């Protein structure tokens, strides 16, 4: 049975796209057919993690939203780009990185209802096991619609006071939308923190089990979005924690 997974954070800079790319790659490594949609149309970036060059872009999500092509034509097979032995397949649906097209979508908007139709078409036509939605930070109409049709929502936050407050809004909305599964992921946690105390605080604050706490990592910073961390460093504690999230999403 196919699953739609939204990856969301209330604020930017949490590592949302990086986490999405890593979870998608780990699922594909295990043999799953995975689609990844970049719905952060105002500031797209997940394509960089998959080493996807602009020259390879035939159609973007923007083209689908403007009625120029079916959404299947925006899907690019990036399985061979990740530099690892992948049993399944990864299909990237990127947003345009052209300044003029970003400006147009911000100026004119689009029919957000098309997004949900497109998600379902992707799952069906590409025979996906998982569709991962890299959402726009904060809460807007398309994000709410994406969360509403998701089988699971991964909420990413940092142990930061602003994140605690903003995440409370996201959790409240997800519960009102009856999302079947919510997974909390605390990212970029300073190693000076007591991770058990962080876990306890987050779980008490939102009454949701924390799936993983990922430490701030120099290796991650050095990689600088030039690849998929969990595939390059499979034995790293971050990679093992992400595998725990993957197993939870498979349930």
Secondary structure, DSSP 8 states (H G I E B T S, - for coil): --EEEEEE-SSSSS-HHHHHHHHHHHHHHTT-EEEEEE--GGG--HHHHTT--GGG-S--HHHHHTTSS-GGGGEEE-GGGSSS--SSEEEEE-----HHHHHHHHHH---THHHHHHHHHHHHHTT-SEEEEE--SS--HHHHHHHHT-SEEEEEE-SSHHHHHHHHHHHHHHHHTT-S-EEEEEEEE-TTS-HHHHHHHHHHHHS--EEEEEE--HHHHHHTTSS-HHHHSTTSHHHHHHHHHHHHHH-
